[in-house]
Amino acid sequence: MNEMKKLDVPIERDWFFRRMIRTFAKSLEETVGVSEASGYVALVGSEMGQWIESEYQKSADEDCFGREEVAEMLVDLKRRIGGDFHIVSVDENRIVLGNRKCPFDELAIGRPSLCQMTSNVFGRITANQLGYARIELEETIAKGHDGCHIVIHLKPDGDTTPEDQHEFYPQEESCASE
């Protein structure tokens, strides 16, 4: 009667949810296109960014963080969900992060809309904490690179933002507005 329990079926909670999100992204990309699918994922990412920021604030018993702390927060977040991000550099104009392993593992390959989750989480947190963010996904695993190279610009430069980059401004109640 419980023969199914004995089967070696490679399904577990984490794998199931990563696979479900990849399938969702694939369905969106094929139905409405990569650009529109990215927009939907971006909405989720922005909301997730707000939630994640508040969790770090509560845990640290701090509302506001500096550049180095924001960079560390973003790396720590990705570590907690299975990524392998690291800080390349931090200065007054930008935070540069690298990544050797996507939290979606190989399921991210060929699904660039999933990168909007990272872009929007990073953008929302950084803008709220530091006043502005423009996220540039220079290289991504989803687009076939060996790793990710992400530049978070901390100041507007006056140029028009390229189509594949997104700007973020602080929400009404943010560290940047204090």
Phi and psi restraints in degrees (value plus and minus 20) as a CYANA .aco file:
   2 ASN   PHI    -121.2   -81.2
   2 ASN   PSI      17.7    57.7
   3 GLU   PHI     -86.3   -46.3
   3 GLU   PSI     -50.1   -10.1
   4 MET   PHI     -82.2   -42.2
   4 MET   PSI     -54.1   -14.1
   5 LYS   PHI     -82.1   -42.1
   5 LYS   PSI     -45.5    -5.5
   6 LYS   PHI    -103.3   -63.3
   6 LYS   PSI     -34.5     5.5
   7 LEU   PHI     -91.8   -51.8
   7 LEU   PSI     124.2   164.2
   8 ASP   PHI    -110.9   -70.9
   8 ASP   PSI      53.7    93.7
   9 VAL   PHI    -116.4   -76.4
   9 VAL   PSI     101.0   141.0
  10 PRO   PHI     -99.4   -59.4
  10 PRO   PSI      36.9    76.9
  11 ILE   PHI    -142.6  -102.6
  11 ILE   PSI     104.9   144.9
  12 GLU   PHI    -163.7  -123.7
  12 GLU   PSI     151.1   191.1
  13 ARG   PHI     -74.4   -34.4
  13 ARG   PSI     -73.2   -33.2
  14 ASP   PHI     -81.8   -41.8
  14 ASP   PSI     -68.8   -28.8
  15 TRP   PHI     -80.0   -40.0
  15 TRP   PSI     -62.6   -22.6
  16 PHE   PHI     -78.7   -38.7
  16 PHE   PSI     -68.5   -28.5
  17 PHE   PHI     -90.3   -50.3
  17 PHE   PSI     -57.9   -17.9
  18 ARG   PHI     -84.2   -44.2
  18 ARG   PSI     -61.6   -21.6
  19 ARG   PHI     -84.9   -44.9
  19 ARG   PSI     -60.4   -20.4
  20 MET   PHI     -83.7   -43.7
  20 MET   PSI     -63.2   -23.2
  21 ILE   PHI     -86.4   -46.4
  21 ILE   PSI     -59.5   -19.5
  22 ARG   PHI     -82.7   -42.7
  22 ARG   PSI     -63.8   -23.8
  23 THR   PHI     -84.2   -44.2
  23 THR   PSI     -59.3   -19.3
  24 PHE   PHI     -80.8   -40.8
  24 PHE   PSI     -67.2   -27.2
  25 ALA   PHI     -81.7   -41.7
  25 ALA   PSI     -62.7   -22.7
  26 LYS   PHI     -81.2   -41.2
  26 LYS   PSI     -66.5   -26.5
  27 SER   PHI     -81.5   -41.5
  27 SER   PSI     -63.6   -23.6
  28 LEU   PHI     -83.7   -43.7
  28 LEU   PSI     -67.1   -27.1
  29 GLU   PHI     -79.6   -39.6
  29 GLU   PSI     -60.7   -20.7
  30 GLU   PHI     -96.8   -56.8
  30 GLU   PSI     -44.5    -4.5
  31 THR   PHI    -108.5   -68.5
  31 THR   PSI     -69.3   -29.3
  32 VAL   PHI    -133.5   -93.5
  32 VAL   PSI     -25.0    15.0
  33 GLY   PHI      77.8   117.8
  33 GLY   PSI     139.9   179.9
  34 VAL   PHI     -83.2   -43.2
  34 VAL   PSI     -61.3   -21.3
  35 SER   PHI     -83.1   -43.1
  35 SER   PSI     -67.6   -27.6
  36 GLU   PHI     -87.9   -47.9
  36 GLU   PSI     -59.9   -19.9
  37 ALA   PHI     -81.3   -41.3
  37 ALA   PSI     -60.5   -20.5
  38 SER   PHI     -80.7   -40.7
  38 SER   PSI     -57.0   -17.0
  39 GLY   PHI     -83.3   -43.3
  39 GLY   PSI     -61.9   -21.9
  40 TYR   PHI     -85.0   -45.0
  40 TYR   PSI     -64.9   -24.9
  41 VAL   PHI     -84.6   -44.6
  41 VAL   PSI     -55.4   -15.4
  42 ALA   PHI     -80.8   -40.8
  42 ALA   PSI     -59.8   -19.8
  43 LEU   PHI     -80.7   -40.7
  43 LEU   PSI     -64.1   -24.1
  44 VAL   PHI     -84.8   -44.8
  44 VAL   PSI     -63.2   -23.2
  45 GLY   PHI     -81.1   -41.1
  45 GLY   PSI     -59.5   -19.5
  46 SER   PHI     -84.2   -44.2
  46 SER   PSI     -64.2   -24.2
  47 GLU   PHI     -85.9   -45.9
  47 GLU   PSI     -59.9   -19.9
  48 MET   PHI     -83.7   -43.7
  48 MET   PSI     -58.5   -18.5
  49 GLY   PHI     -79.5   -39.5
  49 GLY   PSI     -62.7   -22.7
  50 GLN   PHI     -81.3   -41.3
  50 GLN   PSI     -65.5   -25.5
  51 TRP   PHI     -84.4   -44.4
  51 TRP   PSI     -66.4   -26.4
  52 ILE   PHI     -82.4   -42.4
  52 ILE   PSI     -65.1   -25.1
  53 GLU   PHI     -76.8   -36.8
  53 GLU   PSI     -65.4   -25.4
  54 SER   PHI     -86.0   -46.0
  54 SER   PSI     -53.4   -13.4
  55 GLU   PHI     -86.7   -46.7
  55 GLU   PSI     -61.6   -21.6
  56 TYR   PHI     -86.8   -46.8
  56 TYR   PSI     -60.1   -20.1
  57 GLN   PHI     -81.4   -41.4
  57 GLN   PSI     -65.8   -25.8
  58 LYS   PHI     -83.7   -43.7
  58 LYS   PSI     -65.2   -25.2
  59 SER   PHI     -85.9   -45.9
  59 SER   PSI     -59.2   -19.2
  60 ALA   PHI    -104.2   -64.2
  60 ALA   PSI     -30.3     9.7
  61 ASP   PHI      33.8    73.8
  61 ASP   PSI      21.3    61.3
  62 GLU   PHI    -157.5  -117.5
  62 GLU   PSI     123.1   163.1
  63 ASP   PHI    -113.1   -73.1
  63 ASP   PSI     -52.4   -12.4
  64 CYS   PHI    -145.2  -105.2
  64 CYS   PSI     123.8   163.8
  65 PHE   PHI    -149.5  -109.5
  65 PHE   PSI     132.0   172.0
  66 GLY   PHI    -105.2   -65.2
  66 GLY   PSI    -199.8  -159.8
  67 ARG   PHI     -75.6   -35.6
  67 ARG   PSI     -70.9   -30.9
  68 GLU   PHI     -80.6   -40.6
  68 GLU   PSI     -62.2   -22.2
  69 GLU   PHI     -86.9   -46.9
  69 GLU   PSI     -58.5   -18.5
  70 VAL   PHI     -82.9   -42.9
  70 VAL   PSI     -65.4   -25.4
  71 ALA   PHI     -79.0   -39.0
  71 ALA   PSI     -65.3   -25.3
  72 GLU   PHI     -83.1   -43.1
  72 GLU   PSI     -58.4   -18.4
  73 MET   PHI     -81.6   -41.6
  73 MET   PSI     -66.1   -26.1
  74 LEU   PHI     -83.3   -43.3
  74 LEU   PSI     -61.9   -21.9
  75 VAL   PHI     -85.6   -45.6
  75 VAL   PSI     -63.9   -23.9
  76 ASP   PHI     -82.7   -42.7
  76 ASP   PSI     -63.9   -23.9
  77 LEU   PHI     -74.4   -34.4
  77 LEU   PSI     -71.2   -31.2
  78 LYS   PHI     -85.3   -45.3
  78 LYS   PSI     -54.2   -14.2
  79 ARG   PHI     -81.9   -41.9
  79 ARG   PSI     -63.0   -23.0
  80 ARG   PHI     -83.9   -43.9
  80 ARG   PSI     -46.3    -6.3
  81 ILE   PHI    -126.7   -86.7
  81 ILE   PSI      -6.0    34.0
  82 GLY   PHI      81.1   121.1
  82 GLY   PSI     -11.4    28.6
  83 GLY   PHI    -109.6   -69.6
  83 GLY   PSI     155.6   195.6
  84 ASP   PHI    -153.7  -113.7
  84 ASP   PSI      41.4    81.4
  85 PHE   PHI    -102.0   -62.0
  85 PHE   PSI     135.6   175.6
  86 HIS   PHI    -169.9  -129.9
  86 HIS   PSI     135.9   175.9
  87 ILE   PHI    -103.1   -63.1
  87 ILE   PSI     105.6   145.6
  88 VAL   PHI    -109.4   -69.4
  88 VAL   PSI     -67.4   -27.4
  89 SER   PHI    -183.8  -143.8
  89 SER   PSI     137.2   177.2
  90 VAL   PHI    -160.4  -120.4
  90 VAL   PSI     107.5   147.5
  91 ASP   PHI    -164.8  -124.8
  91 ASP   PSI    -193.7  -153.7
  92 GLU   PHI     -87.4   -47.4
  92 GLU   PSI     -38.3     1.7
  93 ASN   PHI    -121.8   -81.8
  93 ASN   PSI     -43.7    -3.7
  94 ARG   PHI    -183.4  -143.4
  94 ARG   PSI     138.3   178.3
  95 ILE   PHI    -136.0   -96.0
  95 ILE   PSI     109.2   149.2
  96 VAL   PHI    -137.0   -97.0
  96 VAL   PSI     106.6   146.6
  97 LEU   PHI    -141.3  -101.3
  97 LEU   PSI     127.2   167.2
  98 GLY   PHI    -136.2   -96.2
  98 GLY   PSI     144.3   184.3
  99 ASN   PHI    -170.0  -130.0
  99 ASN   PSI     115.6   155.6
 100 ARG   PHI    -126.7   -86.7
 100 ARG   PSI     -31.4     8.6
 101 LYS   PHI    -171.9  -131.9
 101 LYS   PSI     103.4   143.4
 102 CYS   PHI     -99.2   -59.2
 102 CYS   PSI     120.7   160.7
 103 PRO   PHI     -78.7   -38.7
 103 PRO   PSI     -43.5    -3.5
 104 PHE   PHI    -107.6   -67.6
 104 PHE   PSI     -17.3    22.7
 105 ASP   PHI      32.4    72.4
 105 ASP   PSI    -161.9  -121.9
 106 GLU   PHI     -89.2   -49.2
 106 GLU   PSI     -32.0     8.0
 107 LEU   PHI     -87.6   -47.6
 107 LEU   PSI     -36.2     3.8
 108 ALA   PHI     -98.3   -58.3
 108 ALA   PSI     -44.4    -4.4
 109 ILE   PHI     -80.5   -40.5
 109 ILE   PSI     105.8   145.8
 110 GLY   PHI      62.4   102.4
 110 GLY   PSI     -14.0    26.0
 111 ARG   PHI    -145.0  -105.0
 111 ARG   PSI      49.8    89.8
 112 PRO   PHI     -82.4   -42.4
 112 PRO   PSI     -41.0    -1.0
 113 SER   PHI     -83.7   -43.7
 113 SER   PSI     -46.0    -6.0
 114 LEU   PHI     -84.0   -44.0
 114 LEU   PSI     -46.2    -6.2
 115 CYS   PHI     -85.9   -45.9
 115 CYS   PSI     -39.8     0.2
 116 GLN   PHI     -87.2   -47.2
 116 GLN   PSI     -42.6    -2.6
 117 MET   PHI     -83.8   -43.8
 117 MET   PSI     -70.5   -30.5
 118 THR   PHI     -82.4   -42.4
 118 THR   PSI     -67.7   -27.7
 119 SER   PHI     -76.5   -36.5
 119 SER   PSI     -65.8   -25.8
 120 ASN   PHI     -97.7   -57.7
 120 ASN   PSI     -55.8   -15.8
 121 VAL   PHI     -83.2   -43.2
 121 VAL   PSI     -69.8   -29.8
 122 PHE   PHI     -81.3   -41.3
 122 PHE   PSI     -64.1   -24.1
 123 GLY   PHI     -84.6   -44.6
 123 GLY   PSI     -64.6   -24.6
 124 ARG   PHI     -83.7   -43.7
 124 ARG   PSI     -68.2   -28.2
 125 ILE   PHI     -83.3   -43.3
 125 ILE   PSI     -68.8   -28.8
 126 THR   PHI     -83.5   -43.5
 126 THR   PSI     -64.2   -24.2
 127 ALA   PHI     -83.6   -43.6
 127 ALA   PSI     -63.5   -23.5
 128 ASN   PHI     -84.5   -44.5
 128 ASN   PSI     -56.8   -16.8
 129 GLN   PHI    -103.9   -63.9
 129 GLN   PSI     -58.6   -18.6
 130 LEU   PHI    -137.2   -97.2
 130 LEU   PSI     -23.0    17.0
 131 GLY   PHI      82.8   122.8
 131 GLY   PSI     -39.1     0.9
 132 TYR   PHI    -191.1  -151.1
 132 TYR   PSI     130.1   170.1
 133 ALA   PHI    -172.7  -132.7
 133 ALA   PSI     116.9   156.9
 134 ARG   PHI    -144.8  -104.8
 134 ARG   PSI      98.1   138.1
 135 ILE   PHI    -115.3   -75.3
 135 ILE   PSI     106.4   146.4
 136 GLU   PHI    -139.9   -99.9
 136 GLU   PSI      91.9   131.9
 137 LEU   PHI    -111.6   -71.6
 137 LEU   PSI      65.9   105.9
 138 GLU   PHI     -86.8   -46.8
 138 GLU   PSI     -62.7   -22.7
 139 GLU   PHI    -158.6  -118.6
 139 GLU   PSI     122.1   162.1
 140 THR   PHI    -160.6  -120.6
 140 THR   PSI     128.9   168.9
 141 ILE   PHI     -82.0   -42.0
 141 ILE   PSI     -57.2   -17.2
 142 ALA   PHI     -79.2   -39.2
 142 ALA   PSI     -51.4   -11.4
 143 LYS   PHI    -114.7   -74.7
 143 LYS   PSI      -6.6    33.4
 144 GLY   PHI      75.9   115.9
 144 GLY   PSI     -16.1    23.9
 145 HIS   PHI     -98.2   -58.2
 145 HIS   PSI     141.6   181.6
 146 ASP   PHI     -90.1   -50.1
 146 ASP   PSI     -41.5    -1.5
 147 GLY   PHI    -178.0  -138.0
 147 GLY   PSI    -193.2  -153.2
 148 CYS   PHI    -132.4   -92.4
 148 CYS   PSI     126.5   166.5
 149 HIS   PHI    -152.0  -112.0
 149 HIS   PSI      92.1   132.1
 150 ILE   PHI    -140.1  -100.1
 150 ILE   PSI     107.5   147.5
 151 VAL   PHI    -130.9   -90.9
 151 VAL   PSI     104.9   144.9
 152 ILE   PHI    -128.4   -88.4
 152 ILE   PSI      83.9   123.9
 153 HIS   PHI     -97.3   -57.3
 153 HIS   PSI     113.7   153.7
 154 LEU   PHI    -121.4   -81.4
 154 LEU   PSI     -25.8    14.2
 155 LYS   PHI    -158.3  -118.3
 155 LYS   PSI     118.3   158.3
 156 PRO   PHI     -84.6   -44.6
 156 PRO   PSI     122.4   162.4
 157 ASP   PHI    -128.7   -88.7
 157 ASP   PSI     -16.0    24.0
 158 GLY   PHI      67.3   107.3
 158 GLY   PSI     -39.6     0.4
 159 ASP   PHI     -95.9   -55.9
 159 ASP   PSI     136.0   176.0
 160 THR   PHI     -89.8   -49.8
 160 THR   PSI     122.9   162.9
 161 THR   PHI     -96.8   -56.8
 161 THR   PSI     107.2   147.2
 162 PRO   PHI     -78.2   -38.2
 162 PRO   PSI     134.9   174.9
 163 GLU   PHI     -76.0   -36.0
 163 GLU   PSI     -54.0   -14.0
 164 ASP   PHI    -111.0   -71.0
 164 ASP   PSI      -7.9    32.1
 165 GLN   PHI    -140.3  -100.3
 165 GLN   PSI     131.4   171.4
 166 HIS   PHI    -150.5  -110.5
 166 HIS   PSI     117.7   157.7
 167 GLU   PHI    -117.4   -77.4
 167 GLU   PSI     127.2   167.2
 168 PHE   PHI    -153.8  -113.8
 168 PHE   PSI     119.5   159.5
 169 TYR   PHI    -140.6  -100.6
 169 TYR   PSI     135.6   175.6
 170 PRO   PHI     -85.8   -45.8
 170 PRO   PSI     131.5   171.5
 171 GLN   PHI     -96.7   -56.7
 171 GLN   PSI     150.3   190.3
 172 GLU   PHI     -72.6   -32.6
 172 GLU   PSI     -69.6   -29.6
 173 GLU   PHI    -120.8   -80.8
 173 GLU   PSI      77.1   117.1
 174 SER   PHI    -165.4  -125.4
 174 SER   PSI     148.6   188.6
 175 CYS   PHI     -84.3   -44.3
 175 CYS   PSI     -54.6   -14.6
 176 ALA   PHI     -88.1   -48.1
 176 ALA   PSI     -42.8    -2.8
 177 SER   PHI    -112.4   -72.4
 177 SER   PSI     -18.5    21.5
